[in-house]
Amino acid sequence: MITSKQKEERQLKKLILQCHKAVRGTYGYYRVRAWLRRKHNLKINHKRVYRLMKELGIQCVARKKKRWFGKKSENYTAPNSLNRNFKASRPNEKWATDITYLLFNGQRLFLSVIYDMFNNEIVAYRIGERNDLKLVLDTVKLANKKRDVTDTLLHSDQGFQYTSHQYNKLLQTYNIAQSMSRKGNCLDNACVENFFGHLKSELMYLNKFRTKAEVMNAVASYIRFYNQQRIQRKLSDLSPVEYRTQVCA
């Protein structure tokens, strides 16, 4: 005879599997617990969630560490005004930007993003076939169209695009203050590196893409999911958009 506790745990396992599928396997037991509370108003001890996930044989996808390769500095170098102070008191106060490569089917694309440190939201992004200056400039132009950049600080590494006079001039045109990491120090831009780690472990490493269109569509879908649905512990178990909406209401 099935006990009431066994029935309850069967139902919990169904909900945990539902969550695991909905978030593409990206949640560990802490976020699954938060999801159950938000979606179904269930208050469950995190140890119990951990045990049930273990019994189901599911776990959060593991993230791979990114190797750091120093980039050559050219033309113009801005001071490190950010100085690893990743906390912001309002939207659009502090942004970070960087580029990563997306490998698929023997090919690669490049993803340029701008990240808001206030709520960890991706403000703007562009995908291109070349890791060039145009990719970076287009990303900044898109961010300027979408947000109020008054008194915004934009932090980057010392990649050749960010040290170019054209990039510096564009930021001056928008009255965006420029900040740069120290040479060869990826920790100075850790927040955006952290996002790239999530994107690769939760999307790129789990799927086999055949075409550029498939990659571009998948990245667009993931960024929408990341911004609008993916809850974050540092944001009081809210997604970036939910956090911004509630705090700024």
Secondary structure, 3 states (H helix, E strand, C coil): CCCHHHHHHHHHHHHHHHHHHHCCCCCCHHHHHHHHHHHHCCCCCHHHHHHHHHHHCCCCCCCCCCCCCCCCCCCCCCCCCCCCCCCCCCCCCEEEEEEEEEEECCEEEEEEEEEECCCCEEEEEEEECCCCHHHHHHHHHHHHHHCCCCCCEEEECCCCCCCCHHHHHHHHHCCCEEEECCCCCHHHHHHHHHHHHHHHHHCHHHCCCCCHHHHHHHHHHHHHHHHHCCCEHHHCCECHHHHHHHHCC
